Amino acid sequence: MLEFSKKVLKKVSFDKNLFKKELQKSIKWLSKKEMSHLKIWTLTTFSQYKGVILEVFDQIS
């Protein structure tokens, strides 16, 4: 599921709102370990959306 989430996020990264929506969906499917991996990967890959990424991950903590 983690790899699928990465593919989806890459495809929707052109739109901030769509990216946020898909990130929220992705974390519902993942284990804690996969979520931490996804957080690191998204922050590294999509640094332009740092605020959105941190907001989404803060909502689950």
Residue pairs with C-beta under 8 A, 6 or more apart in sequence:
1 26
1 29
1 30
1 34
2 30
2 34
2 37
2 38
5 22
5 26
5 29
5 30
5 38
6 38
6 41
8 22
8 26
9 19
9 22
9 23
9 26
9 42
9 46
10 45
12 18
12 19
12 22
13 19
13 46
13 49
16 49
16 52
19 46
19 49
19 52
20 49
20 52
20 55
20 56
23 42
23 52
23 53
23 56
24 56
24 59
26 38
27 35
27 38
27 56
27 57
27 60
30 38
35 57
35 60
39 53
39 57
42 49
42 53
43 50
43 53
43 54
46 53
